[in-house]
Amino acid sequence: EHLVSHTRIGADPLVVVTSAQRPWPAPEPVTAADLTGGPWVKRAAGSGPRSQFEEALRSRGVDPARREILVELPSNEAVLTAVATGGLLAAVSELAAAPMLQAGLLRQVPFELPPRTFELLHHRERQPSRAAQALIELLA
């Protein structure tokens, strides 16, 4: 018997971003094959956004290894800074990219990706504390 319970607490879409100054030569809408051009920056192995983006490319018949990867970085902040200053491409959380998109430092490439869903795990036989329940309600 499983002793873990799942509570869905939200979703965060992935977006493909590039520098606001970088021209985008591909026709719109952008296809997965269009994204094999580069150069790219990607998150370190094991990151959720990287795994989900690579799976989205595979599901559309594109091998993620075909992308020209210039650098692999450990954090969203490092990736976003590299994209904004180096004219690179990256797939990142929309929430993480939002401040730089709003400031005009980045622009979103018109390529639709599925949202990432988040679940909170807790012991099925224990009630969450009042603080935990308040957090669940805030995130839901």
CNS distance restraints for C-alpha pairs under 8 A (distance, minus, plus):
assign (resid   2 and name CA) (resid 124 and name CA) 7.96 0.50 0.50
assign (resid   3 and name CA) (resid 123 and name CA) 5.54 0.50 0.50
assign (resid   3 and name CA) (resid 124 and name CA) 5.00 0.50 0.50
assign (resid   3 and name CA) (resid 125 and name CA) 6.90 0.50 0.50
assign (resid   4 and name CA) (resid 121 and name CA) 6.28 0.50 0.50
assign (resid   4 and name CA) (resid 122 and name CA) 5.52 0.50 0.50
assign (resid   4 and name CA) (resid 123 and name CA) 4.71 0.50 0.50
assign (resid   4 and name CA) (resid 124 and name CA) 5.03 0.50 0.50
assign (resid   5 and name CA) (resid 121 and name CA) 5.64 0.50 0.50
assign (resid   5 and name CA) (resid 122 and name CA) 5.32 0.50 0.50
assign (resid   5 and name CA) (resid 123 and name CA) 5.96 0.50 0.50
assign (resid   5 and name CA) (resid 124 and name CA) 4.95 0.50 0.50
assign (resid   6 and name CA) (resid 119 and name CA) 5.98 0.50 0.50
assign (resid   6 and name CA) (resid 120 and name CA) 5.66 0.50 0.50
assign (resid   6 and name CA) (resid 121 and name CA) 4.86 0.50 0.50
assign (resid   6 and name CA) (resid 122 and name CA) 6.70 0.50 0.50
assign (resid   7 and name CA) (resid 119 and name CA) 5.26 0.50 0.50
assign (resid   7 and name CA) (resid 120 and name CA) 5.08 0.50 0.50
assign (resid   7 and name CA) (resid 121 and name CA) 6.59 0.50 0.50
assign (resid   8 and name CA) (resid 117 and name CA) 7.35 0.50 0.50
assign (resid   8 and name CA) (resid 118 and name CA) 5.89 0.50 0.50
assign (resid   8 and name CA) (resid 119 and name CA) 4.25 0.50 0.50
assign (resid   8 and name CA) (resid 120 and name CA) 6.31 0.50 0.50
assign (resid   8 and name CA) (resid 140 and name CA) 7.21 0.50 0.50
assign (resid   9 and name CA) (resid 117 and name CA) 7.75 0.50 0.50
assign (resid   9 and name CA) (resid 118 and name CA) 5.68 0.50 0.50
assign (resid   9 and name CA) (resid 119 and name CA) 5.45 0.50 0.50
assign (resid   9 and name CA) (resid 120 and name CA) 6.56 0.50 0.50
assign (resid   9 and name CA) (resid 136 and name CA) 6.59 0.50 0.50
assign (resid   9 and name CA) (resid 139 and name CA) 5.43 0.50 0.50
assign (resid   9 and name CA) (resid 140 and name CA) 4.42 0.50 0.50
assign (resid  10 and name CA) (resid 117 and name CA) 5.88 0.50 0.50
assign (resid  10 and name CA) (resid 118 and name CA) 5.49 0.50 0.50
assign (resid  10 and name CA) (resid 119 and name CA) 7.41 0.50 0.50
assign (resid  10 and name CA) (resid 139 and name CA) 6.48 0.50 0.50
assign (resid  10 and name CA) (resid 140 and name CA) 5.61 0.50 0.50
assign (resid  11 and name CA) (resid 115 and name CA) 5.98 0.50 0.50
assign (resid  11 and name CA) (resid 116 and name CA) 5.30 0.50 0.50
assign (resid  11 and name CA) (resid 117 and name CA) 4.28 0.50 0.50
assign (resid  11 and name CA) (resid 118 and name CA) 5.95 0.50 0.50
assign (resid  12 and name CA) (resid  93 and name CA) 6.46 0.50 0.50
assign (resid  12 and name CA) (resid  94 and name CA) 6.52 0.50 0.50
assign (resid  12 and name CA) (resid  95 and name CA) 6.75 0.50 0.50
assign (resid  12 and name CA) (resid 115 and name CA) 5.45 0.50 0.50
assign (resid  12 and name CA) (resid 116 and name CA) 5.19 0.50 0.50
assign (resid  12 and name CA) (resid 117 and name CA) 6.56 0.50 0.50
assign (resid  13 and name CA) (resid  93 and name CA) 6.06 0.50 0.50
assign (resid  13 and name CA) (resid  94 and name CA) 5.61 0.50 0.50
assign (resid  13 and name CA) (resid  95 and name CA) 7.87 0.50 0.50
assign (resid  13 and name CA) (resid 113 and name CA) 6.90 0.50 0.50
assign (resid  13 and name CA) (resid 114 and name CA) 6.27 0.50 0.50
assign (resid  13 and name CA) (resid 115 and name CA) 3.83 0.50 0.50
assign (resid  13 and name CA) (resid 116 and name CA) 5.63 0.50 0.50
assign (resid  14 and name CA) (resid  49 and name CA) 6.97 0.50 0.50
assign (resid  14 and name CA) (resid  53 and name CA) 7.64 0.50 0.50
assign (resid  14 and name CA) (resid  91 and name CA) 6.37 0.50 0.50
assign (resid  14 and name CA) (resid  92 and name CA) 5.37 0.50 0.50
assign (resid  14 and name CA) (resid  93 and name CA) 4.56 0.50 0.50
assign (resid  14 and name CA) (resid  94 and name CA) 5.42 0.50 0.50
assign (resid  14 and name CA) (resid 113 and name CA) 5.92 0.50 0.50
assign (resid  14 and name CA) (resid 114 and name CA) 6.93 0.50 0.50
assign (resid  14 and name CA) (resid 115 and name CA) 6.16 0.50 0.50
assign (resid  14 and name CA) (resid 116 and name CA) 7.11 0.50 0.50
assign (resid  15 and name CA) (resid  91 and name CA) 5.45 0.50 0.50
assign (resid  15 and name CA) (resid  92 and name CA) 5.58 0.50 0.50
assign (resid  15 and name CA) (resid  93 and name CA) 6.21 0.50 0.50
assign (resid  15 and name CA) (resid  94 and name CA) 5.61 0.50 0.50
assign (resid  15 and name CA) (resid 108 and name CA) 6.72 0.50 0.50
assign (resid  15 and name CA) (resid 109 and name CA) 7.51 0.50 0.50
assign (resid  15 and name CA) (resid 111 and name CA) 7.39 0.50 0.50
assign (resid  15 and name CA) (resid 112 and name CA) 7.24 0.50 0.50
assign (resid  15 and name CA) (resid 113 and name CA) 6.61 0.50 0.50
assign (resid  16 and name CA) (resid  89 and name CA) 6.88 0.50 0.50
assign (resid  16 and name CA) (resid  90 and name CA) 5.54 0.50 0.50
assign (resid  16 and name CA) (resid  91 and name CA) 4.31 0.50 0.50
assign (resid  16 and name CA) (resid  92 and name CA) 6.46 0.50 0.50
assign (resid  16 and name CA) (resid 108 and name CA) 5.84 0.50 0.50
assign (resid  16 and name CA) (resid 109 and name CA) 5.38 0.50 0.50
assign (resid  16 and name CA) (resid 110 and name CA) 7.65 0.50 0.50
assign (resid  16 and name CA) (resid 111 and name CA) 6.76 0.50 0.50
assign (resid  17 and name CA) (resid  83 and name CA) 7.55 0.50 0.50
assign (resid  17 and name CA) (resid  89 and name CA) 5.73 0.50 0.50
assign (resid  17 and name CA) (resid  90 and name CA) 5.55 0.50 0.50
assign (resid  17 and name CA) (resid  91 and name CA) 6.37 0.50 0.50
assign (resid  17 and name CA) (resid  92 and name CA) 7.49 0.50 0.50
assign (resid  17 and name CA) (resid 106 and name CA) 6.37 0.50 0.50
assign (resid  17 and name CA) (resid 107 and name CA) 5.59 0.50 0.50
assign (resid  17 and name CA) (resid 108 and name CA) 4.47 0.50 0.50
assign (resid  17 and name CA) (resid 109 and name CA) 5.49 0.50 0.50
assign (resid  18 and name CA) (resid  22 and name CA) 6.75 0.50 0.50
assign (resid  18 and name CA) (resid  83 and name CA) 5.69 0.50 0.50
assign (resid  18 and name CA) (resid  84 and name CA) 6.66 0.50 0.50
assign (resid  18 and name CA) (resid  87 and name CA) 6.16 0.50 0.50
assign (resid  18 and name CA) (resid  88 and name CA) 5.73 0.50 0.50
assign (resid  18 and name CA) (resid  89 and name CA) 4.72 0.50 0.50
assign (resid  18 and name CA) (resid  90 and name CA) 6.72 0.50 0.50
assign (resid  18 and name CA) (resid 106 and name CA) 5.62 0.50 0.50
assign (resid  18 and name CA) (resid 107 and name CA) 5.64 0.50 0.50
assign (resid  18 and name CA) (resid 108 and name CA) 6.54 0.50 0.50
assign (resid  18 and name CA) (resid 109 and name CA) 6.96 0.50 0.50
assign (resid  19 and name CA) (resid  83 and name CA) 5.70 0.50 0.50
assign (resid  19 and name CA) (resid  84 and name CA) 4.49 0.50 0.50
assign (resid  19 and name CA) (resid  85 and name CA) 6.89 0.50 0.50
assign (resid  19 and name CA) (resid  86 and name CA) 7.32 0.50 0.50
assign (resid  19 and name CA) (resid  87 and name CA) 4.90 0.50 0.50
assign (resid  19 and name CA) (resid  88 and name CA) 6.73 0.50 0.50
assign (resid  19 and name CA) (resid  89 and name CA) 7.67 0.50 0.50
assign (resid  19 and name CA) (resid 105 and name CA) 6.25 0.50 0.50
assign (resid  19 and name CA) (resid 106 and name CA) 4.59 0.50 0.50
assign (resid  19 and name CA) (resid 107 and name CA) 6.12 0.50 0.50
assign (resid  20 and name CA) (resid  84 and name CA) 7.17 0.50 0.50
assign (resid  20 and name CA) (resid 104 and name CA) 6.42 0.50 0.50
assign (resid  20 and name CA) (resid 105 and name CA) 5.36 0.50 0.50
assign (resid  20 and name CA) (resid 106 and name CA) 4.52 0.50 0.50
assign (resid  20 and name CA) (resid 107 and name CA) 5.05 0.50 0.50
assign (resid  21 and name CA) (resid  87 and name CA) 7.33 0.50 0.50
assign (resid  22 and name CA) (resid  87 and name CA) 5.63 0.50 0.50
assign (resid  24 and name CA) (resid 109 and name CA) 7.93 0.50 0.50
assign (resid  26 and name CA) (resid  30 and name CA) 6.54 0.50 0.50
assign (resid  26 and name CA) (resid  34 and name CA) 6.46 0.50 0.50
assign (resid  28 and name CA) (resid 110 and name CA) 6.89 0.50 0.50
assign (resid  29 and name CA) (resid 110 and name CA) 6.02 0.50 0.50
assign (resid  29 and name CA) (resid 111 and name CA) 6.70 0.50 0.50
assign (resid  30 and name CA) (resid  34 and name CA) 6.12 0.50 0.50
assign (resid  30 and name CA) (resid  35 and name CA) 7.61 0.50 0.50
assign (resid  30 and name CA) (resid 109 and name CA) 7.57 0.50 0.50
assign (resid  30 and name CA) (resid 110 and name CA) 5.89 0.50 0.50
assign (resid  30 and name CA) (resid 111 and name CA) 5.36 0.50 0.50
assign (resid  31 and name CA) (resid  35 and name CA) 6.88 0.50 0.50
assign (resid  31 and name CA) (resid 111 and name CA) 6.83 0.50 0.50
assign (resid  32 and name CA) (resid  36 and name CA) 7.30 0.50 0.50
assign (resid  32 and name CA) (resid  57 and name CA) 6.02 0.50 0.50
assign (resid  32 and name CA) (resid  60 and name CA) 6.54 0.50 0.50
assign (resid  32 and name CA) (resid  61 and name CA) 7.96 0.50 0.50
assign (resid  32 and name CA) (resid  62 and name CA) 6.46 0.50 0.50
assign (resid  32 and name CA) (resid 111 and name CA) 7.87 0.50 0.50
assign (resid  33 and name CA) (resid  62 and name CA) 6.24 0.50 0.50
assign (resid  35 and name CA) (resid  67 and name CA) 7.20 0.50 0.50
assign (resid  36 and name CA) (resid  64 and name CA) 7.57 0.50 0.50
assign (resid  36 and name CA) (resid  66 and name CA) 5.73 0.50 0.50
assign (resid  36 and name CA) (resid  67 and name CA) 4.34 0.50 0.50
assign (resid  36 and name CA) (resid  68 and name CA) 6.94 0.50 0.50
assign (resid  37 and name CA) (resid  67 and name CA) 6.05 0.50 0.50
assign (resid  37 and name CA) (resid  68 and name CA) 6.46 0.50 0.50
assign (resid  38 and name CA) (resid  67 and name CA) 6.30 0.50 0.50
assign (resid  38 and name CA) (resid  68 and name CA) 5.04 0.50 0.50
assign (resid  38 and name CA) (resid  69 and name CA) 7.13 0.50 0.50
assign (resid  38 and name CA) (resid  88 and name CA) 7.06 0.50 0.50
assign (resid  38 and name CA) (resid  89 and name CA) 6.77 0.50 0.50
assign (resid  39 and name CA) (resid  67 and name CA) 7.52 0.50 0.50
assign (resid  39 and name CA) (resid  68 and name CA) 5.18 0.50 0.50
assign (resid  39 and name CA) (resid  69 and name CA) 5.89 0.50 0.50
assign (resid  39 and name CA) (resid  70 and name CA) 6.10 0.50 0.50
assign (resid  39 and name CA) (resid  88 and name CA) 5.34 0.50 0.50
assign (resid  39 and name CA) (resid  89 and name CA) 6.25 0.50 0.50
assign (resid  40 and name CA) (resid  67 and name CA) 7.01 0.50 0.50
assign (resid  40 and name CA) (resid  68 and name CA) 5.90 0.50 0.50
assign (resid  40 and name CA) (resid  69 and name CA) 4.64 0.50 0.50
assign (resid  40 and name CA) (resid  70 and name CA) 5.78 0.50 0.50
assign (resid  40 and name CA) (resid  71 and name CA) 7.17 0.50 0.50
assign (resid  40 and name CA) (resid  88 and name CA) 5.27 0.50 0.50
assign (resid  40 and name CA) (resid  89 and name CA) 4.63 0.50 0.50
assign (resid  40 and name CA) (resid  90 and name CA) 5.83 0.50 0.50
assign (resid  41 and name CA) (resid  69 and name CA) 5.82 0.50 0.50
assign (resid  41 and name CA) (resid  70 and name CA) 5.89 0.50 0.50
assign (resid  41 and name CA) (resid  71 and name CA) 5.01 0.50 0.50
assign (resid  41 and name CA) (resid  72 and name CA) 5.71 0.50 0.50
assign (resid  41 and name CA) (resid  73 and name CA) 7.27 0.50 0.50
assign (resid  41 and name CA) (resid  79 and name CA) 6.46 0.50 0.50
assign (resid  41 and name CA) (resid  82 and name CA) 7.38 0.50 0.50
assign (resid  41 and name CA) (resid  83 and name CA) 7.23 0.50 0.50
assign (resid  41 and name CA) (resid  88 and name CA) 6.38 0.50 0.50
assign (resid  41 and name CA) (resid  89 and name CA) 6.17 0.50 0.50
assign (resid  41 and name CA) (resid  90 and name CA) 5.49 0.50 0.50
assign (resid  42 and name CA) (resid  50 and name CA) 6.78 0.50 0.50
assign (resid  42 and name CA) (resid  69 and name CA) 7.19 0.50 0.50
assign (resid  42 and name CA) (resid  71 and name CA) 6.61 0.50 0.50
assign (resid  42 and name CA) (resid  72 and name CA) 4.86 0.50 0.50
assign (resid  42 and name CA) (resid  73 and name CA) 6.28 0.50 0.50
assign (resid  42 and name CA) (resid  79 and name CA) 6.91 0.50 0.50
assign (resid  42 and name CA) (resid  90 and name CA) 6.09 0.50 0.50
assign (resid  42 and name CA) (resid  91 and name CA) 7.38 0.50 0.50
assign (resid  43 and name CA) (resid  47 and name CA) 6.37 0.50 0.50
assign (resid  43 and name CA) (resid  49 and name CA) 7.62 0.50 0.50
assign (resid  43 and name CA) (resid  50 and name CA) 5.89 0.50 0.50
assign (resid  43 and name CA) (resid  72 and name CA) 5.50 0.50 0.50
assign (resid  43 and name CA) (resid  73 and name CA) 5.06 0.50 0.50
assign (resid  43 and name CA) (resid  74 and name CA) 5.68 0.50 0.50
assign (resid  43 and name CA) (resid  75 and name CA) 6.62 0.50 0.50
assign (resid  43 and name CA) (resid  76 and name CA) 7.39 0.50 0.50
assign (resid  43 and name CA) (resid  79 and name CA) 6.96 0.50 0.50
assign (resid  44 and name CA) (resid  50 and name CA) 7.61 0.50 0.50
assign (resid  44 and name CA) (resid  72 and name CA) 5.68 0.50 0.50
assign (resid  44 and name CA) (resid  73 and name CA) 5.55 0.50 0.50
assign (resid  44 and name CA) (resid  74 and name CA) 5.13 0.50 0.50
assign (resid  44 and name CA) (resid  75 and name CA) 7.81 0.50 0.50
assign (resid  45 and name CA) (resid  50 and name CA) 7.28 0.50 0.50
assign (resid  45 and name CA) (resid  51 and name CA) 7.89 0.50 0.50
assign (resid  46 and name CA) (resid  50 and name CA) 7.37 0.50 0.50
assign (resid  46 and name CA) (resid  51 and name CA) 6.84 0.50 0.50
assign (resid  47 and name CA) (resid  51 and name CA) 6.29 0.50 0.50
assign (resid  48 and name CA) (resid  52 and name CA) 6.08 0.50 0.50
assign (resid  49 and name CA) (resid  53 and name CA) 6.00 0.50 0.50
assign (resid  49 and name CA) (resid  91 and name CA) 7.00 0.50 0.50
assign (resid  49 and name CA) (resid  92 and name CA) 5.99 0.50 0.50
assign (resid  49 and name CA) (resid  93 and name CA) 6.73 0.50 0.50
assign (resid  50 and name CA) (resid  54 and name CA) 6.10 0.50 0.50
assign (resid  50 and name CA) (resid  91 and name CA) 7.19 0.50 0.50
assign (resid  50 and name CA) (resid  92 and name CA) 7.83 0.50 0.50
assign (resid  51 and name CA) (resid  55 and name CA) 6.15 0.50 0.50
assign (resid  52 and name CA) (resid  56 and name CA) 6.14 0.50 0.50
assign (resid  52 and name CA) (resid 116 and name CA) 7.86 0.50 0.50
assign (resid  53 and name CA) (resid  57 and name CA) 6.33 0.50 0.50
assign (resid  53 and name CA) (resid  91 and name CA) 6.64 0.50 0.50
assign (resid  53 and name CA) (resid 113 and name CA) 7.68 0.50 0.50
assign (resid  54 and name CA) (resid  58 and name CA) 6.28 0.50 0.50
assign (resid  54 and name CA) (resid  63 and name CA) 7.96 0.50 0.50
assign (resid  54 and name CA) (resid  64 and name CA) 5.58 0.50 0.50
assign (resid  55 and name CA) (resid  59 and name CA) 6.07 0.50 0.50
assign (resid  56 and name CA) (resid  60 and name CA) 6.48 0.50 0.50
assign (resid  56 and name CA) (resid 113 and name CA) 7.08 0.50 0.50
assign (resid  56 and name CA) (resid 114 and name CA) 7.83 0.50 0.50
assign (resid  57 and name CA) (resid  61 and name CA) 6.50 0.50 0.50
assign (resid  57 and name CA) (resid  62 and name CA) 5.12 0.50 0.50
assign (resid  57 and name CA) (resid  63 and name CA) 6.61 0.50 0.50
assign (resid  57 and name CA) (resid  64 and name CA) 6.22 0.50 0.50
assign (resid  58 and name CA) (resid  62 and name CA) 5.00 0.50 0.50
assign (resid  58 and name CA) (resid  63 and name CA) 5.64 0.50 0.50
assign (resid  58 and name CA) (resid  64 and name CA) 6.84 0.50 0.50
assign (resid  62 and name CA) (resid  66 and name CA) 7.76 0.50 0.50
assign (resid  73 and name CA) (resid  78 and name CA) 6.33 0.50 0.50
assign (resid  73 and name CA) (resid  79 and name CA) 6.10 0.50 0.50
assign (resid  74 and name CA) (resid  78 and name CA) 7.07 0.50 0.50
assign (resid  74 and name CA) (resid  79 and name CA) 7.81 0.50 0.50
assign (resid  75 and name CA) (resid  79 and name CA) 6.30 0.50 0.50
assign (resid  76 and name CA) (resid  80 and name CA) 6.00 0.50 0.50
assign (resid  76 and name CA) (resid  92 and name CA) 7.19 0.50 0.50
assign (resid  76 and name CA) (resid  96 and name CA) 6.84 0.50 0.50
assign (resid  77 and name CA) (resid  81 and name CA) 6.10 0.50 0.50
assign (resid  77 and name CA) (resid  96 and name CA) 7.97 0.50 0.50
assign (resid  78 and name CA) (resid  82 and name CA) 6.16 0.50 0.50
assign (resid  79 and name CA) (resid  83 and name CA) 6.20 0.50 0.50
assign (resid  79 and name CA) (resid  90 and name CA) 7.28 0.50 0.50
assign (resid  80 and name CA) (resid  84 and name CA) 6.11 0.50 0.50
assign (resid  80 and name CA) (resid  90 and name CA) 7.80 0.50 0.50
assign (resid  80 and name CA) (resid  97 and name CA) 7.02 0.50 0.50
assign (resid  80 and name CA) (resid 100 and name CA) 7.99 0.50 0.50
assign (resid  81 and name CA) (resid  85 and name CA) 6.05 0.50 0.50
assign (resid  82 and name CA) (resid  86 and name CA) 5.37 0.50 0.50
assign (resid  82 and name CA) (resid  87 and name CA) 7.62 0.50 0.50
assign (resid  82 and name CA) (resid  88 and name CA) 6.88 0.50 0.50
assign (resid  83 and name CA) (resid  87 and name CA) 5.42 0.50 0.50
assign (resid  83 and name CA) (resid  88 and name CA) 4.57 0.50 0.50
assign (resid  83 and name CA) (resid  89 and name CA) 5.98 0.50 0.50
assign (resid  83 and name CA) (resid  90 and name CA) 6.83 0.50 0.50
assign (resid  83 and name CA) (resid 106 and name CA) 7.66 0.50 0.50
assign (resid  84 and name CA) (resid  88 and name CA) 7.39 0.50 0.50
assign (resid  84 and name CA) (resid 105 and name CA) 5.86 0.50 0.50
assign (resid  84 and name CA) (resid 106 and name CA) 5.82 0.50 0.50
assign (resid  92 and name CA) (resid  96 and name CA) 7.02 0.50 0.50
assign (resid  92 and name CA) (resid  97 and name CA) 6.83 0.50 0.50
assign (resid  93 and name CA) (resid  97 and name CA) 6.28 0.50 0.50
assign (resid  94 and name CA) (resid  98 and name CA) 5.83 0.50 0.50
assign (resid  97 and name CA) (resid 101 and name CA) 6.05 0.50 0.50
assign (resid  97 and name CA) (resid 106 and name CA) 7.97 0.50 0.50
assign (resid  98 and name CA) (resid 102 and name CA) 5.99 0.50 0.50
assign (resid  99 and name CA) (resid 103 and name CA) 6.12 0.50 0.50
assign (resid 100 and name CA) (resid 104 and name CA) 6.23 0.50 0.50
assign (resid 100 and name CA) (resid 105 and name CA) 5.25 0.50 0.50
assign (resid 100 and name CA) (resid 106 and name CA) 5.69 0.50 0.50
assign (resid 101 and name CA) (resid 105 and name CA) 5.97 0.50 0.50
assign (resid 101 and name CA) (resid 106 and name CA) 4.81 0.50 0.50
assign (resid 101 and name CA) (resid 107 and name CA) 5.77 0.50 0.50
assign (resid 101 and name CA) (resid 108 and name CA) 7.47 0.50 0.50
assign (resid 120 and name CA) (resid 136 and name CA) 7.99 0.50 0.50
assign (resid 122 and name CA) (resid 126 and name CA) 7.75 0.50 0.50
assign (resid 122 and name CA) (resid 128 and name CA) 7.53 0.50 0.50
assign (resid 123 and name CA) (resid 127 and name CA) 7.76 0.50 0.50
assign (resid 128 and name CA) (resid 132 and name CA) 5.54 0.50 0.50
assign (resid 128 and name CA) (resid 133 and name CA) 5.82 0.50 0.50
assign (resid 129 and name CA) (resid 133 and name CA) 6.07 0.50 0.50
assign (resid 130 and name CA) (resid 134 and name CA) 6.09 0.50 0.50
assign (resid 131 and name CA) (resid 135 and name CA) 6.28 0.50 0.50
assign (resid 132 and name CA) (resid 136 and name CA) 6.21 0.50 0.50
assign (resid 133 and name CA) (resid 137 and name CA) 6.21 0.50 0.50
assign (resid 134 and name CA) (resid 138 and name CA) 6.15 0.50 0.50
assign (resid 135 and name CA) (resid 139 and name CA) 6.17 0.50 0.50
assign (resid 136 and name CA) (resid 140 and name CA) 5.98 0.50 0.50
